[in-house]
Amino acid sequence: MVTKQNKTDNDVRLRIRVRAYENKILDASVKQIMETARRFDAVVLGPVPMPTEIKKYTVNRSSFIYKNSREQFEIRVHKRVIDILNPNQKTIEALTNLNLPSGVEIDVKMMG
């Protein structure tokens, strides 16, 4: 028999999803987020690496003839998920004022 954990009103979770095209920039940003959260005594779960999203594009090299001559390009989107348990107001304020490099997309969601 599977039982659910009893959730209290104080059980708040801040879920941060981070996406970037380059994994080195992504890992540096995740490290910066985790250090900021730990500085304000927040419990950090993660980072959890999510599957890399790969988009492939095939383009004809020639415009008219030579149909078999093609080029292929791909874009890789690397993703990580970080959970912060029971964040206080100072933690949330510090995370919103965080200065991250360009090319890093962040999605923050409150789960309660």
Phi, psi and omega in degrees: 000130182262129179249146176274148175289144177284119179267136176257174180291338182275359183278084180248139181232134177255113181258122182246122176253126184241132180229143177201161178279331181248131185286333180290318177294322179297314180294323177294321179293318179297319178297320179294320178296316182294319179295322178295317180293320180289332179297330179258026174057043176261150178274122185250128174249123179121192005283142178257118179285128177264163180300141180286129180272123183244121176251125181248139179233134177246130185232137174290136178286321182257153182272338188236297184255186178058059182296331184280352180270106184226158174242147178239136178234152177219150176239127178253130178246113180269141185226146175222151177235132178235133175249135176241120183271136176045061180286143175268178185295323180294323179295314181296319179295319179293323180288327178286331180270009182289135180258105182254157181294159179290149183095359178252123180254134183237135175235117183249131181225134176270127177240133184226000000 
